């Protein structure tokens, strides 16, 4: 994950808000866990890269940093 940049607003995207520090926002069936870039808090577990696109942002319950995936799922498909 990385922090969003000033003015970065994904088209058709949204921000999920983590309400409890100990409870990830998303659970999937993949191999990757995603943590907050600022504090290391777990935001999403067992996700596949295609599920964590730049349209999906997560605000950390611990430090309020808004995180976005470093690699967009669309970029993965182009490789």
KOLLONU-476351 format. One record per residue (C-alpha): x, y, z; residue in one letter; residue number from 0. Coordinates in Angstrom, 1 decimal. Each point is the difference from the previous one (the first is absolute). Example, Ala and Ser with C-alpha at 12.3 -4.5 7.8 and 13.67 -1.06 7.14 Angstrom:
% residues 2
u: 12.3 v: -4.5 w: 7.8 residuo: a num: 0
u: 1.4 v: 3.4 w: -0.7 residuo: s num: 1
This chain:
% residues 79
u: 0.0 v: 0.0 w: 0.0 residuo: x num: 0
u: 0.9 v: 3.6 w: -0.3 residuo: x num: 1
u: -1.5 v: 3.3 w: 1.2 residuo: x num: 2
u: -2.1 v: 1.8 w: -2.6 residuo: x num: 3
u: 1.4 v: 3.0 w: -1.7 residuo: x num: 4
u: -1.5 v: 3.5 w: 0.3 residuo: x num: 5
u: -2.8 v: 0.3 w: -2.5 residuo: x num: 6
u: 0.1 v: -3.7 w: -0.9 residuo: x num: 7
u: -3.7 v: -1.0 w: -0.5 residuo: x num: 8
u: -0.6 v: -3.2 w: -1.9 residuo: x num: 9
u: -2.8 v: -0.1 w: -2.5 residuo: x num: 10
u: -2.9 v: -2.1 w: 1.3 residuo: x num: 11
u: 2.0 v: -0.7 w: 3.2 residuo: x num: 12
u: -0.8 v: 0.2 w: 3.7 residuo: x num: 13
u: 1.6 v: 0.0 w: 3.4 residuo: x num: 14
u: -0.8 v: -2.8 w: 2.4 residuo: x num: 15
u: 0.2 v: 1.1 w: 3.7 residuo: x num: 16
u: 1.5 v: -2.5 w: 2.4 residuo: x num: 17
u: -2.1 v: 0.4 w: 3.2 residuo: x num: 18
u: 1.9 v: -2.3 w: 2.3 residuo: x num: 19
u: 3.8 v: -0.2 w: 0.1 residuo: x num: 20
u: 0.0 v: -3.8 w: 0.5 residuo: x num: 21
u: -2.5 v: -0.7 w: -2.8 residuo: x num: 22
u: 1.2 v: 0.1 w: -3.6 residuo: x num: 23
u: -2.4 v: 1.7 w: -2.4 residuo: x num: 24
u: 0.2 v: -2.7 w: -2.7 residuo: x num: 25
u: 0.6 v: -3.8 w: 0.1 residuo: x num: 26
u: 0.6 v: -1.9 w: -3.2 residuo: x num: 27
u: 1.3 v: -3.4 w: -1.1 residuo: x num: 28
u: 3.4 v: 1.1 w: -1.4 residuo: x num: 29
u: 3.5 v: -0.1 w: 1.4 residuo: x num: 30
u: 0.7 v: 3.7 w: 0.8 residuo: x num: 31
u: -0.7 v: 2.0 w: 3.1 residuo: x num: 32
u: 0.0 v: 3.8 w: -0.2 residuo: x num: 33
u: 1.3 v: 2.3 w: 2.8 residuo: x num: 34
u: -0.1 v: 3.7 w: 0.7 residuo: x num: 35
u: 3.0 v: 1.8 w: -1.4 residuo: x num: 36
u: 0.3 v: 2.2 w: 3.0 residuo: x num: 37
u: -0.6 v: -2.2 w: 3.0 residuo: x num: 38
u: 0.0 v: -3.6 w: -1.2 residuo: x num: 39
u: -3.6 v: -0.7 w: 1.0 residuo: x num: 40
u: -1.6 v: -2.9 w: -2.0 residuo: x num: 41
u: -2.6 v: 1.4 w: -2.4 residuo: x num: 42
u: -0.9 v: -3.0 w: -2.3 residuo: x num: 43
u: 0.9 v: -3.7 w: 0.3 residuo: x num: 44
u: 0.2 v: -2.8 w: -2.5 residuo: x num: 45
u: -0.6 v: 2.2 w: -3.0 residuo: x num: 46
u: 0.9 v: -0.5 w: -3.7 residuo: x num: 47
u: 1.8 v: 2.8 w: -1.7 residuo: x num: 48
u: -2.9 v: 0.4 w: -2.5 residuo: x num: 49
u: -2.3 v: 0.8 w: 2.9 residuo: x num: 50
u: 2.2 v: 2.9 w: 1.3 residuo: x num: 51
u: -0.1 v: 2.5 w: -2.8 residuo: x num: 52
u: 0.7 v: 3.7 w: 0.2 residuo: x num: 53
u: -3.8 v: 0.5 w: 0.2 residuo: x num: 54
u: 0.1 v: -1.6 w: 3.5 residuo: x num: 55
u: 1.2 v: 2.3 w: 2.8 residuo: x num: 56
u: 0.0 v: -0.9 w: 3.7 residuo: x num: 57
u: 0.1 v: 2.5 w: 2.9 residuo: x num: 58
u: 1.9 v: -1.5 w: 2.9 residuo: x num: 59
u: -1.8 v: -0.1 w: 3.4 residuo: x num: 60
u: 3.3 v: 0.4 w: 1.9 residuo: x num: 61
u: 1.6 v: 3.1 w: -1.7 residuo: x num: 62
u: -2.6 v: 1.2 w: -2.6 residuo: x num: 63
u: 2.3 v: -0.3 w: -2.9 residuo: x num: 64
u: -1.8 v: -0.7 w: -3.3 residuo: x num: 65
u: 1.8 v: -2.9 w: -1.7 residuo: x num: 66
u: -0.2 v: -1.2 w: -3.6 residuo: x num: 67
u: 1.6 v: -3.1 w: -1.6 residuo: x num: 68
u: 3.5 v: 0.6 w: -1.4 residuo: x num: 69
u: -0.6 v: -2.1 w: -3.0 residuo: x num: 70
u: -3.4 v: 0.2 w: -1.8 residuo: x num: 71
u: -1.6 v: -3.2 w: -1.1 residuo: x num: 72
u: -0.3 v: 1.4 w: -3.5 residuo: x num: 73
u: 3.7 v: 0.4 w: -0.1 residuo: x num: 74
u: 0.5 v: -3.6 w: 1.0 residuo: x num: 75
u: -2.2 v: -1.2 w: -2.9 residuo: x num: 76
u: 2.1 v: 1.9 w: -2.5 residuo: x num: 77
u: 3.2 v: -1.9 w: 0.9 residuo: x num: 78
